Amino acid sequence: MDPYEAEAGKIPPTDLYYDLPLYGRYNPSPQDFNPLEEHCNSNTQEALQYWTGVVEKCDATCYVYQNPFGGRDVFALGSIIVKSCHLGTRDAGAESSRDYSIADKNEVAAIQLVPKTLKGKDVIIQERIPGVALNVAWPYLSPTQKASFKTQTRKMILELSTVKPPSTVLEPTYLVSDPNPMVNRDISSVEGATLFSDRSERDSRELNFMHNDLQPSNIIVRNDQIVGIVDWEHAGWFYWDDVGVVHSQFRTPNREDFAGVQLSEEELEDLEYWGDLYAFNSSVSSMCSE
């Protein structure tokens, strides 16, 4: 199958995401809902009323992801993605106490998205990027294509890392400071310690602008090219090697996770392929600078 096929009617029943037609694929259509431009980046009363109506259009038929832990659901409505808990309750569940506004502000600081808080609910609205998520395309890619996407992603990491923090930023931090990232960003205490612990050797290292969540599901591809990066809530000023540790330990699978599953060595290597994304050597850096 074409790895970049995004029309739901052309996806075979054997596809891993066949039962989730709105997940990881978007092929724009003239019939798609498109928000009125005058209400984007606006906080007028009229705009808030408009976006309230938009959120109300998001029902069970629009689900991309239904959160079972008391947090926000994800909906696809035409050309936009809506993250909201308006159909459920936040009274219970592991994510019920999560303050999404901090992560939303972090995304806005990174890519100037449009967050809204409507009717007391946590809501963020984003533009959908035409294409296919890399994890969705992955089973249909050749080894050469997979290697190309890793190189392209590494080039983006290098380009982002050239952006340096303001002189007032002296230690690792998200773009928008978070007093409780374990709750508000749903990270483990080990991840928090890796990113933020006070270690003396840091004095000799440089802080870099890092996306910090480059899972294949956050990379949108089309025609052998990366066309978009999404979900910037973890972006900030971090040390390269710390983000690399977090990526390999928490963002990608390890073969130990599949100890009880009968998988071939080739399958295990494929599962781990994305884990060394930050393990650059001079030859990789040279390729990425071309």
Backbone as JSON, one array per atom type, in Angstrom:
{
  "sequence": "MDPYEAEAGKIPPTDLYYDLPLYGRYNPSPQDFNPLEEHCNSNTQEALQYWTGVVEKCDATCYVYQNPFGGRDVFALGSIIVKSCHLGTRDAGAESSRDYSIADKNEVAAIQLVPKTLKGKDVIIQERIPGVALNVAWPYLSPTQKASFKTQTRKMILELSTVKPPSTVLEPTYLVSDPNPMVNRDISSVEGATLFSDRSERDSRELNFMHNDLQPSNIIVRNDQIVGIVDWEHAGWFYWDDVGVVHSQFRTPNREDFAGVQLSEEELEDLEYWGDLYAFNSSVSSMCSE",
  "N": [[0.83, -1.2, 0.0], [0.38, 2.31, -0.61], [2.37, 4.29, 1.39], [1.58, 6.84, 2.05], [-1.08, 7.14, 1.7], [-4.11, 8.7, 2.38], [-6.83, 8.7, 2.24], [-9.74, 7.52, 3.68], [-11.38, 5.54, 2.56], [-9.67, 4.02, 1.06], [-8.06, 2.56, 2.67], [-6.85, -0.54, 3.73], [-8.49, -3.3, 5.45], [-6.62, -4.64, 6.98], [-4.9, -2.79, 7.97], [-3.21, -1.24, 10.7], [-4.53, 0.88, 11.88], [-7.06, 0.89, 10.94], [-9.6, 0.9, 12.16], [-9.65, 3.39, 13.2], [-10.25, 5.84, 11.56], [-9.81, 8.61, 11.52], [-7.45, 9.02, 12.75], [-4.13, 10.01, 12.5], [-4.12, 10.42, 9.73], [-4.78, 12.66, 7.09], [-6.57, 13.94, 4.48], [-7.28, 16.65, 2.74], [-10.51, 18.01, 1.94], [-12.93, 19.66, -0.17], [-15.31, 19.83, 1.2], [-14.69, 19.99, 3.85], [-14.87, 21.26, 7.2], [-13.89, 24.56, 7.84], [-12.47, 26.95, 9.91], [-13.59, 30.34, 10.52], [-11.54, 32.93, 9.48], [-11.39, 35.42, 10.72], [-11.85, 34.94, 13.37], [-9.71, 33.62, 14.36], [-6.88, 33.66, 16.52], [-8.06, 35.52, 18.2], [-9.64, 37.06, 20.99], [-12.09, 38.16, 21.43], [-15.5, 38.67, 22.55], [-17.31, 37.82, 20.65], [-15.71, 36.08, 19.14], [-15.11, 34.12, 21.06], [-17.65, 33.06, 21.49], [-18.08, 32.02, 18.97], [-16.06, 30.0, 18.82], [-16.95, 28.4, 20.88], [-19.23, 27.32, 19.74], [-18.0, 25.87, 17.71], [-16.6, 23.9, 19.14], [-18.75, 22.53, 20.2], [-19.63, 21.17, 18.0], [-18.08, 18.97, 17.93], [-18.46, 15.72, 18.31], [-19.05, 12.24, 19.22], [-18.57, 11.07, 16.76], [-16.39, 12.29, 15.77], [-14.12, 11.52, 17.05], [-10.65, 11.24, 17.54], [-9.04, 10.36, 19.51], [-10.08, 8.96, 22.51], [-9.92, 9.83, 25.75], [-9.24, 7.78, 28.44], [-8.59, 8.41, 31.01], [-9.61, 10.56, 32.4], [-8.76, 12.91, 31.26], [-8.24, 15.24, 28.5], [-10.08, 14.69, 25.47], [-9.42, 13.97, 21.98], [-10.34, 15.43, 18.94], [-11.19, 15.38, 15.46], [-12.15, 17.79, 13.29], [-13.01, 18.51, 10.3], [-10.73, 20.69, 8.97], [-9.38, 21.1, 11.31], [-7.93, 20.24, 14.51], [-9.26, 19.44, 17.62], [-8.78, 19.61, 21.02], [-10.3, 18.61, 23.86], [-12.36, 18.37, 26.84], [-15.08, 18.35, 26.82], [-17.09, 16.46, 26.4], [-16.9, 14.65, 28.41], [-16.06, 13.92, 31.84], [-14.03, 15.5, 34.31], [-13.77, 14.7, 36.85], [-12.72, 12.4, 37.83], [-10.08, 9.95, 37.5], [-6.69, 9.46, 36.31], [-5.68, 11.74, 35.08], [-7.27, 13.8, 35.88], [-6.68, 16.0, 37.46], [-4.95, 17.49, 36.03], [-3.46, 20.43, 34.76], [-4.05, 21.77, 31.87], [-3.63, 24.21, 30.72], [-1.07, 25.25, 30.98], [0.6, 23.62, 29.39], [-0.66, 24.16, 26.98], [-0.09, 26.89, 26.62], [2.6, 26.62, 26.31], [2.75, 25.32, 23.84], [1.73, 27.37, 22.24], [3.7, 29.28, 22.57], [5.71, 28.01, 21.2], [4.81, 27.47, 18.54], [2.81, 29.26, 17.92], [0.0, 28.65, 18.23], [-3.62, 28.38, 18.66], [-5.06, 28.68, 21.58], [-7.97, 28.12, 23.57], [-10.14, 28.73, 26.31], [-13.11, 27.51, 27.13], [-16.33, 27.73, 28.44], [-15.47, 26.87, 30.95], [-13.99, 24.64, 30.39], [-11.06, 22.77, 29.46], [-9.53, 23.56, 26.51], [-7.99, 23.26, 23.33], [-7.29, 24.35, 20.06], [-6.19, 23.34, 16.91], [-4.63, 23.61, 13.68], [-5.06, 21.14, 11.18], [-2.62, 19.14, 9.57], [-2.15, 18.3, 6.27], [-1.46, 14.99, 5.34], [0.31, 12.08, 6.56], [0.79, 10.52, 9.68], [4.0, 9.58, 10.85], [4.25, 7.16, 12.27], [2.0, 5.83, 11.4], [2.45, 5.5, 8.69], [4.7, 3.93, 8.79], [4.73, 0.93, 8.73], [4.62, 0.45, 6.01], [6.83, 1.46, 4.81], [10.02, 1.38, 3.17], [13.32, 0.15, 4.14], [15.17, 2.08, 3.26], [13.58, 4.39, 3.04], [12.82, 4.72, 5.73], [15.3, 5.24, 6.9], [15.86, 7.65, 5.64], [13.89, 9.33, 6.73], [14.73, 9.38, 9.37], [17.15, 10.73, 9.11], [16.22, 13.2, 8.1], [14.74, 14.07, 10.32], [16.74, 14.3, 12.23], [18.16, 16.37, 11.09], [16.33, 18.44, 11.46], [16.34, 18.54, 14.26], [18.94, 19.46, 14.69], [18.74, 21.98, 13.46], [16.82, 23.24, 15.07], [18.23, 23.29, 17.44], [20.03, 25.32, 17.12], [18.83, 27.59, 17.93], [19.06, 29.69, 20.59], [18.57, 30.16, 24.14], [17.05, 33.0, 25.91], [19.14, 35.34, 27.7], [18.42, 35.3, 30.31], [17.62, 32.78, 30.93], [18.88, 30.2, 32.65], [18.89, 27.57, 33.36], [17.56, 24.26, 32.71], [14.3, 24.31, 31.26], [10.8, 24.32, 30.44], [9.32, 26.15, 27.7], [7.28, 27.69, 28.72], [7.28, 28.13, 32.03], [6.76, 25.5, 34.35], [5.3, 24.63, 37.33], [4.72, 22.08, 38.23], [5.44, 19.68, 36.51], [5.17, 16.9, 36.46], [2.51, 16.38, 36.95], [1.08, 18.22, 35.29], [2.11, 17.77, 32.75], [2.1, 15.12, 32.63], [4.37, 13.46, 33.1], [6.87, 11.1, 34.2], [8.47, 10.79, 37.46], [11.09, 10.06, 37.11], [11.68, 10.91, 34.51], [11.36, 13.65, 34.94], [13.45, 14.11, 36.77], [15.62, 13.54, 35.15], [15.53, 15.59, 33.23], [15.54, 17.96, 34.77], [17.14, 17.82, 37.08], [19.67, 19.0, 39.33], [22.83, 19.12, 38.27], [26.3, 19.26, 38.52], [27.97, 19.11, 36.28], [26.61, 20.33, 34.29], [27.31, 22.92, 33.97], [29.14, 23.26, 31.96], [27.81, 22.78, 29.66], [25.6, 23.54, 26.87], [22.38, 25.03, 26.74], [19.7, 24.08, 24.64], [17.16, 24.72, 22.16], [14.6, 22.49, 22.16], [12.34, 20.11, 20.81], [11.49, 17.82, 22.17], [9.73, 15.68, 22.16], [9.77, 13.83, 20.01], [8.38, 11.56, 18.89], [7.41, 9.14, 16.41], [4.65, 9.46, 15.96], [4.23, 12.15, 16.17], [5.21, 13.31, 13.95], [4.58, 14.45, 10.78], [4.2, 13.21, 7.53], [4.71, 13.16, 3.95], [4.9, 12.02, 0.67], [7.61, 11.12, 0.91], [8.77, 13.11, 2.42], [9.19, 15.09, 5.37], [6.55, 16.97, 6.53], [5.47, 18.31, 8.62], [5.58, 19.0, 12.15], [4.12, 18.13, 15.18], [2.43, 18.69, 18.38], [3.83, 20.3, 20.63], [4.01, 20.57, 23.36], [5.93, 19.75, 25.18], [8.16, 21.17, 24.57], [11.15, 23.12, 24.96], [13.94, 24.7, 26.7], [16.62, 22.77, 26.84], [19.18, 20.35, 27.76], [21.0, 18.65, 25.31], [21.89, 15.9, 25.58], [20.36, 15.04, 27.75], [17.74, 15.16, 26.78], [18.03, 13.24, 24.83], [18.33, 10.92, 26.41], [15.81, 10.84, 27.67], [14.24, 10.52, 25.39], [15.04, 7.95, 24.42], [14.39, 6.32, 26.57], [11.74, 6.86, 27.34], [10.14, 7.74, 25.2], [10.21, 6.01, 23.08], [9.81, 2.53, 22.11], [11.38, -0.26, 23.8], [13.24, -3.3, 23.48], [13.01, -4.84, 25.74], [10.46, -4.36, 26.59], [8.96, -6.11, 25.19], [9.44, -8.67, 25.95], [7.9, -10.92, 26.48], [6.75, -11.52, 24.09], [6.64, -13.16, 20.99], [8.85, -12.25, 18.83], [10.76, -11.61, 15.9], [14.32, -11.05, 15.43], [14.68, -9.09, 13.52], [12.22, -7.74, 13.64], [12.35, -6.75, 16.26], [14.56, -5.04, 16.07], [13.48, -3.17, 14.34], [11.49, -2.07, 15.96], [13.07, -0.74, 17.8], [14.35, 1.1, 16.29], [13.99, 3.9, 16.17], [14.94, 4.77, 18.54], [17.57, 5.71, 18.9], [17.69, 8.3, 18.04], [18.89, 10.73, 18.83], [21.52, 10.1, 18.95], [23.9, 11.24, 17.58], [26.66, 11.13, 15.31], [29.77, 12.25, 13.85], [29.55, 11.78, 11.1], [26.82, 11.65, 10.66], [26.06, 14.22, 11.42], [27.35, 15.61, 9.42], [25.93, 14.74, 7.15], [23.46, 15.85, 7.76], [23.95, 18.51, 7.52], [24.02, 19.05, 4.92]],
  "CA": [[0.0, 0.0, 0.0], [1.07, 3.59, -0.59], [2.5, 4.72, 2.79], [1.04, 8.18, 2.25], [-2.51, 7.14, 1.4], [-4.84, 9.32, 3.49], [-8.28, 8.57, 2.05], [-10.23, 6.43, 4.51], [-11.96, 4.48, 1.74], [-8.62, 3.25, 0.4], [-7.25, 1.9, 3.69], [-7.28, -1.95, 3.84], [-8.87, -3.75, 6.8], [-5.44, -5.14, 7.69], [-4.13, -1.66, 8.49], [-3.24, -1.17, 12.17], [-5.41, 1.96, 12.32], [-8.27, 0.82, 10.11], [-10.77, 1.24, 12.97], [-9.5, 4.78, 13.64], [-10.04, 6.51, 10.27], [-9.39, 10.01, 11.68], [-6.16, 9.06, 13.42], [-2.87, 9.96, 11.77], [-4.25, 10.62, 8.29], [-5.67, 13.75, 6.7], [-6.61, 14.3, 3.07], [-8.25, 17.75, 2.7], [-11.64, 17.94, 1.01], [-13.68, 20.93, -0.24], [-16.43, 19.79, 2.14], [-14.19, 20.07, 5.22], [-15.1, 22.46, 7.99], [-12.76, 25.47, 7.99], [-12.88, 28.06, 10.79], [-13.54, 31.69, 9.98], [-10.23, 33.5, 9.76], [-11.46, 36.58, 11.61], [-11.95, 34.53, 14.77], [-8.45, 33.02, 14.78], [-6.04, 34.58, 17.29], [-8.91, 36.59, 18.73], [-10.29, 36.74, 22.26], [-13.3, 38.96, 21.59], [-16.65, 37.9, 22.98], [-17.86, 37.18, 19.46], [-14.84, 34.95, 18.79], [-15.3, 33.07, 22.06], [-18.93, 32.42, 21.19], [-17.89, 31.24, 17.75], [-15.3, 28.8, 19.13], [-17.81, 27.54, 21.69], [-20.05, 26.59, 18.77], [-17.14, 24.91, 17.01], [-16.35, 22.78, 20.05], [-20.0, 21.78, 20.34], [-19.77, 20.31, 16.82], [-17.24, 17.79, 18.13], [-19.17, 14.65, 19.01], [-18.38, 10.94, 19.19], [-18.19, 10.71, 15.39], [-15.16, 13.03, 15.45], [-13.03, 11.1, 17.91], [-9.35, 10.72, 17.16], [-8.6, 9.65, 20.72], [-10.95, 9.14, 23.66], [-9.06, 9.7, 26.91], [-9.89, 7.0, 29.49], [-8.0, 8.73, 32.3], [-10.13, 11.8, 32.94], [-8.15, 14.06, 30.6], [-8.89, 15.73, 27.29], [-10.22, 13.88, 24.27], [-8.94, 14.61, 20.76], [-11.33, 15.34, 17.87], [-10.86, 15.94, 14.15], [-13.32, 18.45, 12.7], [-12.56, 19.12, 9.06], [-9.33, 21.09, 8.87], [-8.8, 21.42, 12.62], [-7.91, 19.29, 15.63], [-9.77, 20.03, 18.86], [-8.51, 18.84, 22.24], [-11.29, 19.13, 24.8], [-13.0, 17.38, 27.71], [-16.47, 18.79, 26.93], [-18.02, 15.33, 26.36], [-16.71, 13.78, 29.57], [-15.91, 14.56, 33.15], [-12.67, 15.5, 34.84], [-13.88, 14.48, 38.29], [-12.03, 11.17, 38.21], [-9.08, 9.52, 36.54], [-5.32, 9.85, 36.61], [-5.37, 13.06, 34.53], [-8.35, 14.72, 36.21], [-6.15, 17.21, 38.1], [-3.94, 18.08, 35.15], [-3.72, 21.78, 34.27], [-3.62, 21.78, 30.47], [-3.37, 25.57, 30.23], [0.38, 25.48, 30.93], [1.09, 22.95, 28.18], [-1.21, 24.89, 25.83], [0.71, 28.11, 26.46], [3.9, 26.19, 25.81], [2.59, 25.1, 22.4], [1.58, 28.67, 21.6], [5.02, 29.91, 22.55], [6.56, 27.32, 20.22], [4.33, 27.51, 17.16], [1.74, 30.24, 17.77], [-1.3, 28.02, 18.03], [-4.75, 29.16, 19.16], [-5.74, 28.02, 22.68], [-9.18, 28.76, 24.09], [-10.79, 28.09, 27.44], [-14.52, 27.78, 26.89], [-17.29, 27.11, 29.36], [-14.77, 26.23, 32.04], [-13.34, 23.41, 29.94], [-9.75, 22.92, 28.84], [-9.68, 23.37, 25.07], [-7.04, 23.86, 22.41], [-7.68, 24.1, 18.67], [-5.03, 23.38, 16.04], [-4.84, 23.31, 12.26], [-4.6, 19.81, 10.76], [-1.63, 19.16, 8.51], [-2.37, 17.21, 5.31], [-0.4, 14.0, 5.31], [0.16, 10.87, 7.35], [1.74, 10.43, 10.78], [5.08, 8.65, 10.51], [3.97, 5.84, 12.83], [0.96, 5.2, 10.57], [3.09, 5.13, 7.42], [5.88, 3.1, 9.06], [4.71, -0.47, 8.26], [4.65, 0.38, 4.55], [8.05, 2.11, 4.34], [11.21, 0.56, 2.94], [14.44, 0.55, 5.0], [15.75, 3.33, 2.76], [12.68, 5.48, 3.42], [12.92, 4.9, 7.18], [16.58, 5.9, 7.16], [15.73, 9.03, 5.17], [13.11, 10.1, 7.7], [15.56, 9.6, 10.55], [18.1, 11.79, 8.76], [15.47, 14.46, 8.04], [14.39, 14.47, 11.69], [17.98, 14.74, 12.86], [18.47, 17.7, 10.55], [15.45, 19.38, 12.15], [16.84, 18.69, 15.63], [20.11, 20.34, 14.61], [18.3, 23.34, 13.15], [16.18, 23.78, 16.27], [19.23, 23.48, 18.5], [20.78, 26.56, 16.9], [18.11, 28.66, 18.62], [19.55, 29.72, 21.96], [17.63, 30.8, 25.06], [17.38, 34.34, 26.39], [20.22, 35.34, 28.69], [17.84, 35.1, 31.64], [17.38, 31.34, 31.13], [20.15, 29.64, 33.08], [18.73, 26.16, 33.68], [16.54, 23.63, 31.87], [12.92, 24.72, 31.53], [9.89, 24.42, 29.31], [9.2, 27.53, 27.25], [6.45, 28.28, 29.77], [7.66, 27.45, 33.26], [5.72, 24.63, 34.9], [5.64, 24.29, 38.72], [4.46, 20.67, 38.53], [5.35, 18.99, 35.21], [4.75, 15.51, 36.61], [1.04, 16.36, 36.85], [0.56, 19.01, 34.17], [2.56, 17.2, 31.48], [1.96, 13.67, 32.76], [5.65, 12.78, 32.96], [7.26, 10.37, 35.4], [9.46, 11.45, 38.29], [12.41, 9.77, 36.54], [11.86, 11.85, 33.39], [11.56, 14.97, 35.53], [14.79, 14.17, 37.34], [16.58, 13.55, 34.03], [15.51, 16.89, 32.56], [15.64, 19.14, 35.63], [17.98, 17.67, 38.27], [20.81, 19.91, 39.39], [24.07, 18.38, 38.18], [27.37, 20.25, 38.36], [28.58, 19.08, 34.95], [25.82, 21.11, 33.35], [27.9, 24.24, 33.8], [29.93, 23.3, 30.73], [26.97, 22.42, 28.52], [24.72, 24.6, 26.38], [20.95, 24.76, 26.6], [19.23, 24.17, 23.26], [15.72, 24.63, 21.95], [14.31, 21.1, 21.82], [10.93, 19.71, 20.76], [11.44, 16.96, 23.35], [8.74, 14.59, 22.06], [9.79, 13.49, 18.59], [7.88, 10.24, 18.55], [6.9, 9.12, 15.03], [3.26, 9.92, 15.9], [4.22, 13.61, 16.14], [5.87, 13.73, 12.71], [3.67, 14.28, 9.64], [5.0, 12.99, 6.32], [4.0, 13.05, 2.67], [5.8, 11.9, -0.49], [8.99, 10.92, 1.36], [9.27, 14.31, 3.08], [8.51, 15.55, 6.59], [5.81, 18.2, 6.21], [5.01, 18.97, 9.83], [5.84, 18.47, 13.49], [3.01, 18.55, 16.04], [2.51, 18.45, 19.83], [5.0, 20.98, 21.17], [3.8, 20.9, 24.77], [7.14, 19.44, 25.96], [9.29, 21.94, 24.03], [11.78, 24.05, 25.9], [15.39, 24.84, 26.68], [17.14, 21.59, 27.52], [20.47, 19.82, 27.33], [20.85, 17.66, 24.24], [22.02, 14.51, 26.02], [19.24, 14.71, 28.63], [16.59, 14.89, 25.91], [18.32, 11.95, 24.21], [18.02, 9.87, 27.39], [14.35, 10.8, 27.8], [13.7, 9.96, 24.15], [15.3, 6.51, 24.31], [13.8, 5.58, 27.69], [10.32, 7.11, 27.56], [9.4, 8.1, 24.0], [10.25, 4.94, 22.09], [9.81, 1.2, 22.73], [12.61, -1.02, 23.97], [12.96, -4.72, 23.3], [12.61, -5.41, 27.03], [9.01, -4.22, 26.72], [8.32, -7.17, 24.42], [10.12, -9.91, 26.34], [6.97, -12.03, 26.45], [6.16, -11.61, 22.76], [7.5, -13.85, 20.02], [9.21, -11.37, 17.72], [12.06, -11.9, 15.29], [15.33, -10.03, 15.66], [14.39, -8.01, 12.57], [11.1, -6.97, 14.19], [12.83, -6.04, 17.45], [15.4, -3.94, 15.61], [12.6, -2.16, 13.78], [10.85, -1.41, 17.09], [14.06, 0.1, 18.48], [15.05, 1.89, 15.28], [13.87, 5.34, 16.42], [15.42, 5.07, 19.89], [18.88, 6.38, 18.92], [17.53, 9.5, 17.21], [19.79, 11.8, 19.26], [22.89, 9.57, 19.01], [24.59, 11.74, 16.4], [28.11, 11.12, 15.2], [30.22, 13.27, 12.91], [29.07, 11.51, 9.74], [25.42, 12.03, 10.63], [26.01, 15.68, 11.44], [27.77, 16.05, 8.09], [24.81, 14.51, 6.25], [22.38, 16.75, 8.1], [24.3, 19.88, 7.17], [24.0, 19.2, 3.46]],
  "C": [[0.87, 1.25, 0.0], [1.16, 4.08, 0.86], [1.78, 6.03, 3.08], [-0.43, 8.29, 1.87], [-3.28, 7.68, 2.61], [-6.35, 9.26, 3.33], [-8.78, 7.33, 2.77], [-10.74, 5.25, 3.69], [-10.93, 3.6, 1.06], [-7.71, 2.51, 1.39], [-7.73, 0.45, 3.86], [-7.62, -2.32, 5.28], [-7.7, -4.26, 7.63], [-4.6, -4.03, 8.3], [-4.29, -1.57, 10.0], [-4.25, -0.15, 12.68], [-6.7, 2.01, 11.51], [-9.51, 1.26, 10.88], [-10.72, 2.66, 13.5], [-9.25, 5.65, 12.41], [-9.57, 7.96, 10.38], [-8.01, 10.13, 12.32], [-5.01, 9.02, 12.42], [-2.94, 10.12, 10.28], [-5.18, 11.8, 8.03], [-5.48, 14.08, 5.24], [-7.67, 15.39, 2.91], [-9.31, 17.56, 1.62], [-12.35, 19.28, 0.98], [-14.83, 20.99, 0.76], [-15.99, 19.93, 3.6], [-14.63, 21.36, 5.9], [-13.8, 23.26, 8.08], [-13.2, 26.65, 8.85], [-12.75, 29.4, 10.09], [-12.26, 32.38, 10.43], [-10.3, 34.64, 10.76], [-11.54, 36.21, 13.08], [-10.68, 33.82, 15.26], [-7.59, 34.07, 15.48], [-6.82, 35.76, 17.82], [-9.54, 36.14, 20.04], [-11.49, 37.64, 22.52], [-14.45, 38.06, 22.02], [-17.27, 37.16, 21.8], [-17.04, 35.95, 19.06], [-15.01, 33.8, 19.77], [-16.61, 32.33, 21.84], [-18.82, 31.53, 19.95], [-17.17, 29.92, 18.06], [-16.07, 27.85, 20.04], [-18.69, 26.7, 20.78], [-19.25, 25.55, 18.02], [-16.91, 23.68, 17.87], [-17.59, 21.91, 20.19], [-20.27, 20.88, 19.13], [-19.0, 19.0, 16.98], [-17.99, 16.76, 18.97], [-18.41, 13.34, 18.84], [-17.94, 10.52, 17.79], [-16.86, 11.35, 14.98], [-13.95, 12.56, 16.25], [-11.78, 10.69, 17.13], [-8.82, 9.86, 18.3], [-9.55, 9.99, 21.85], [-10.14, 8.82, 24.91], [-9.76, 8.94, 28.03], [-9.46, 7.38, 30.9], [-8.48, 10.06, 32.88], [-9.55, 13.05, 32.33], [-8.89, 14.44, 29.34], [-8.97, 14.66, 26.2], [-9.67, 14.67, 23.08], [-9.95, 14.35, 19.65], [-10.73, 15.91, 16.59], [-12.14, 16.49, 13.55], [-12.86, 19.17, 11.44], [-11.08, 19.42, 9.09], [-8.67, 21.37, 10.21], [-8.84, 20.2, 13.55], [-8.36, 20.04, 16.87], [-9.45, 19.09, 20.01], [-9.38, 19.42, 23.35], [-11.84, 18.0, 25.67], [-14.5, 17.68, 27.83], [-17.48, 17.64, 26.9], [-17.93, 14.44, 27.6], [-16.65, 14.56, 30.86], [-14.46, 14.49, 33.58], [-12.67, 15.27, 36.34], [-13.11, 13.26, 38.75], [-11.01, 10.81, 37.14], [-7.72, 10.11, 36.84], [-4.98, 11.25, 36.13], [-6.39, 14.12, 34.92], [-7.85, 16.02, 36.83], [-5.14, 17.94, 37.24], [-4.38, 19.45, 34.67], [-3.16, 21.89, 32.85], [-3.22, 23.17, 30.0], [-1.88, 25.85, 30.11], [0.97, 24.86, 29.67], [0.59, 23.67, 26.93], [-0.41, 26.15, 25.56], [2.09, 27.77, 25.91], [3.84, 25.95, 24.3], [2.47, 26.42, 21.66], [2.92, 29.37, 21.5], [5.91, 29.29, 21.49], [6.09, 27.53, 18.8], [3.12, 28.41, 16.94], [0.41, 29.6, 17.39], [-2.38, 28.87, 18.7], [-5.43, 28.42, 20.31], [-6.96, 28.81, 23.11], [-9.64, 27.99, 25.32], [-12.25, 28.48, 27.38], [-15.39, 27.03, 27.89], [-16.6, 26.35, 30.48], [-14.05, 24.96, 31.68], [-11.97, 23.74, 29.35], [-9.85, 22.58, 27.37], [-8.48, 23.96, 24.34], [-7.42, 23.42, 21.0], [-6.46, 24.31, 17.79], [-5.43, 23.11, 14.6], [-4.31, 21.91, 11.97], [-3.63, 19.96, 9.59], [-1.91, 18.01, 7.55], [-1.18, 16.27, 5.25], [-0.72, 12.83, 6.21], [1.19, 10.89, 8.48], [2.77, 9.34, 10.47], [4.82, 7.26, 11.08], [2.91, 5.09, 12.04], [1.56, 4.72, 9.25], [4.16, 4.05, 7.6], [5.81, 1.68, 8.52], [4.87, -0.62, 6.75], [5.93, 0.99, 3.96], [9.17, 1.1, 4.14], [12.3, 0.98, 3.93], [15.07, 1.87, 4.56], [14.89, 4.53, 3.15], [12.75, 5.76, 4.92], [14.21, 5.64, 7.54], [16.53, 7.37, 6.74], [14.97, 9.88, 6.18], [13.9, 10.34, 8.99], [16.55, 10.73, 10.29], [17.41, 13.15, 8.7], [15.13, 14.97, 9.44], [15.62, 14.97, 12.42], [18.39, 16.13, 12.35], [17.61, 18.76, 11.23], [15.91, 19.61, 13.59], [18.03, 19.64, 15.65], [19.7, 21.78, 14.36], [17.65, 23.99, 14.36], [17.21, 24.12, 17.34], [20.08, 24.73, 18.31], [20.1, 27.76, 17.55], [18.51, 28.61, 20.09], [18.59, 30.49, 22.86], [18.01, 32.23, 25.39], [18.43, 34.26, 27.49], [19.71, 35.1, 30.11], [17.58, 33.63, 31.95], [18.71, 30.66, 31.42], [20.08, 28.15, 33.4], [17.62, 25.57, 32.82], [15.13, 24.04, 32.27], [12.09, 24.55, 30.26], [9.82, 25.88, 28.88], [8.34, 28.33, 28.22], [6.72, 27.48, 31.04], [6.49, 26.7, 33.88], [6.1, 24.23, 36.32], [5.48, 22.82, 39.05], [4.33, 19.87, 37.24], [4.92, 17.54, 35.33], [3.24, 15.36, 36.48], [0.59, 17.02, 35.56], [1.01, 18.51, 32.81], [2.58, 15.68, 31.52], [3.27, 12.95, 32.5], [5.99, 12.08, 34.27], [8.29, 11.16, 36.2], [10.87, 11.22, 37.75], [12.69, 10.7, 35.36], [12.12, 13.25, 33.92], [12.96, 15.13, 36.09], [15.85, 14.24, 36.24], [16.67, 14.94, 33.4], [15.91, 18.04, 33.48], [16.56, 19.0, 36.83], [19.2, 18.57, 38.18], [22.11, 19.09, 39.39], [25.2, 19.36, 37.81], [27.96, 20.27, 36.96], [27.81, 19.9, 33.94], [26.44, 22.48, 33.09], [28.64, 24.36, 32.48], [29.11, 22.99, 29.49], [26.05, 23.58, 28.12], [23.27, 24.13, 26.36], [20.56, 24.97, 25.14], [17.71, 24.15, 23.22], [15.41, 23.24, 21.42], [12.81, 20.86, 21.81], [10.62, 18.76, 21.92], [10.33, 15.92, 23.31], [8.63, 14.14, 20.6], [9.5, 12.01, 18.35], [7.38, 10.27, 17.1], [5.46, 9.61, 14.91], [3.15, 11.43, 15.84], [4.88, 14.18, 14.89], [4.95, 13.42, 11.54], [4.49, 14.22, 8.36], [4.1, 12.9, 5.09], [5.04, 12.99, 1.56], [7.28, 11.92, -0.1], [9.6, 12.15, 2.03], [8.5, 14.56, 4.38], [7.85, 16.89, 6.28], [5.3, 18.91, 7.45], [5.43, 18.24, 11.08], [4.75, 19.01, 14.41], [3.33, 18.24, 17.5], [3.81, 18.98, 20.44], [4.89, 21.26, 22.67], [5.02, 20.61, 25.64], [8.35, 20.26, 25.51], [9.86, 22.89, 25.07], [13.27, 24.14, 25.69], [15.99, 23.71, 27.52], [18.53, 21.24, 27.01], [20.25, 18.64, 26.39], [20.87, 16.23, 24.78], [20.9, 14.09, 26.96], [17.99, 14.38, 27.82], [16.79, 13.55, 25.2], [18.0, 10.78, 25.13], [16.51, 9.72, 27.54], [13.73, 10.15, 26.56], [13.86, 8.44, 24.11], [14.59, 5.71, 25.4], [12.28, 5.71, 27.76], [9.51, 7.38, 26.3], [9.31, 6.97, 22.98], [10.3, 3.58, 22.78], [11.21, 0.6, 22.83], [12.28, -2.51, 23.89], [12.56, -5.39, 24.61], [11.1, -5.34, 27.23], [8.26, -5.37, 26.05], [8.92, -8.54, 24.73], [9.2, -11.12, 26.24], [6.3, -12.25, 25.11], [7.15, -12.27, 21.8], [7.73, -12.95, 18.8], [10.59, -11.76, 17.19], [13.04, -10.78, 15.62], [15.1, -8.83, 14.74], [13.26, -7.12, 13.09], [11.53, -6.17, 15.41], [13.71, -4.85, 17.06], [14.56, -2.82, 15.02], [11.9, -1.38, 14.89], [11.79, -0.4, 17.75], [14.7, 1.13, 17.55], [15.07, 3.38, 15.61], [14.5, 5.75, 17.76], [16.73, 5.81, 19.94], [18.85, 7.68, 18.12], [18.54, 10.59, 17.55], [21.25, 11.35, 19.32], [23.64, 9.95, 17.75], [26.07, 11.41, 16.46], [28.5, 12.1, 14.11], [29.68, 13.05, 11.51], [27.61, 11.9, 9.6], [25.29, 13.54, 10.58], [26.39, 16.24, 10.08], [26.63, 15.88, 7.09], [23.72, 15.54, 6.49], [22.67, 18.18, 7.71], [24.25, 20.12, 5.67], [22.74, 19.9, 2.99]]
}
